[in-house]
Amino acid sequence: MAERSTAAVDVAHNGGNKPPVADAAQATADGVDTQNGRAADGPMPEKDGERRKAAPAAAPELHSGHKLARRYRLEECVTRLDGFSSWRAMDEKLRRAVGVHLLPADHPRARSVLAAARSSALLGDPRFVHVLDAVEENDLVYVVHEWLPDATELTALLAAGPLEPHEAYQLVSQVSQAMAAAHREGLAHLRLTPSAILRTSTGQYRIRGLAVNAALRGITSDTPQRADTEAIGALLYASLTQRWPYENDAYGLTGLPKGVGLIAPDQVRAGVHRGLGELAMRALANDGATASRQEPPCTTPEELAKAVAAMPRIRPPEPAFTAPPEYQHTTYQQGSYGRPPTHPGAPVNHALPVPPPPPLQSRTGRVLKWGVAALLIAALGLGSWQLADTLLDRVKGDAGSSNSGSSQSPKPDNAPKEVKPGKPLRISNATVFGKDPIKPEDAGKAADGNANTAWVTKMFLNFPNFGNYDSYDDGSGIVVDLGSVQELAGLEVDMYAAGQKVEVRAASPEANSPRSISDFPHEIVKLNTVGKNLKTTLETPVKTRYLVVHITSLPSDGGDSYRGGISEIKVLGTAE
């Protein structure tokens, strides 16, 4: 049996039935040059971390089409390096593309890679490319991670030129905040290169290879926070100048001139945003580079994130406006339309102005006038007739009222009785609805009488319909058990967040432990998007023992992540 990881954390990852896309930027897995099969490490300073020397083990001899755990089908090898290989693969169970790192179980770094992958999976931060599985099986160790086909590497973005100030600000802000959160959990990256930063189509930056990239290459550091902070400073410097802030070329970027040391970004390229340039210098490790600056250096991602937040806001660029071309009056040349003169000396026909169209003929105008007048007279006549009919009905009604002594018509004997909700009914049990229950241990928090506690879903990425996972194609929610068949008159539900798509359904009185949505045939609340509070009063009482508050779509939790839940459910009985 495979030794499964603890990767099932409080975050779900990049679901969806998207086909894999093998573009060059995405295929550069974790800073690897796929064109020549070597590591694109680039010259990082030695104090960033040192590579542990180890006898390289032979990379597993696998091929396209090989299947791991009867689930992950290898499709394309993107690198072979230092005894491990990286692949683009297909998760056949969830029908989505994933990335896989493979190395022999007896590889000197196999244990550290497994430990790093499992620690990274527990973080559950949507700003990182998540580890989905970490397994030792059949003399192999493999780490499965998200594959984002619509994301673009920072390497590719910088190949097109430096980033404009607002985009560079977003980069350093998001990356520094994410790494500050990682270090608070004791996790470091140590391989924050342009190839480790991905920009999604929604403008969010995602960091891949947290802890794992360094473990694969045997990189360690005595000052991990300083190393990651300097790496973020290098990313910002490169984004502002399109130059790598060291002497050697790296990641498709030209290095600085040899012998001059680290110079300020505005001395490398004109027009660099001054505040961002100074921020890059404060983050980069150097001797005296910040001595002339009034601000102290940033030595941790937390300090850098605070420095970014203290900066004046950088507005996004105004959209470019292109004025429409001026209207040009065109005239026709009689006898030469579309043809130039026969020869240079031939006489040119003068353009004749085109006369405006003649006015509407008087006879047609008179017909239209009479037609409009006839329509107006007919409309007035019809309105007067309806007004007179309404007045006559009102007079007849008044006469009937004076004779009967009442202005209200009596209700028919078979009219339904008005329902008045009473006190909340006792809920004996609450369970999570769905094929793959989400946090079943928290289901009781949705029916404990305390609105400050809640059942909250995982965080799902990219898709509001629970990450577009097959295991959540029926949505989720809470099933309440009233203990016995009761007569319902109303319902009050406090939602964890506004914007969830919800319906409420009841099971038949004879139902016993309903599981699927078809087991709840009676519609209490139609499927619609609701706010923080959902209240309803039934026209006629409903007898049931089981109710389901069914959620099919989650609201945004910021960026491309989605999360929802239920704080409290109250089922109201009929008044005595």
Order of alpha helices (4+ residues) and beta strands (2+ residues): alpha-beta-beta-beta-beta-beta-beta-beta-alpha-beta-beta-beta-alpha-alpha-beta-beta-alpha-beta-alpha-beta-beta-alpha-alpha-alpha-alpha-beta-beta-beta-beta-beta-beta-beta-beta-beta-beta
